[in-house]
Amino acid sequence: MAKKEKEISLDDLEEELEESELEEEIEEIEEFSLDEITEEEEISEVFEEEAEILEEEEEVPKEEIIDERIYIIPLAKARKGPRNKWAKKSIRYLRDFMTRHFKPESLIISQEVNERIWKQGIQKPPRKLKVRVTKNIDGLCVVYLA
C-alpha cells in the first residue's frame, strides 16, 4: 500500500513562514569601509585571535599514562624471505612484539618510528630498533623512537 501524501495549501505555508520570521531576530551588521581600519589594527586583531586559540589548546588536559617502557626490538627475523618485503615484515614484527609484551587494546606506531624503519628503503631495514612505548588508561599504546 502506498502512503497518501498530505496536501498542504499555500496559504498555510505562508502563515508558517510569517510566524517563524517573527520568532527569529536578525541582527544587522554595521557597514564600515576598509579605509577606517589601519594595518596595525588588522594585524593586532589577527594576533589576538591566534593567542586565544593557543590558550584554548593549552587548557586540554593530557591523558594519564599508566605505563612507559623502553624496548630494543630485534628485527633480524624480518630478513627471511624475499628482500623486497623486509621493511613491511619489520613493521609486522614490531606490531607483534608490542601486542605480545604490552597487550594493548589499540596500537599506534608514530611517524618517526615508521620513517626510521623505511629510511634505507624496503630492502634494508635496521636489525634492531630502540623504542619507547606508553600506555594510557584507555588501553591505547603509542610507540615512539627512543
Beta strands, then each sheet from edge to edge (+ up, - down):
strand 1: 65-74
strand 2: 106-109
strand 3: 128-136
strand 4: 140-145
sheet 1: 1+ 3- 4+ 2+
end
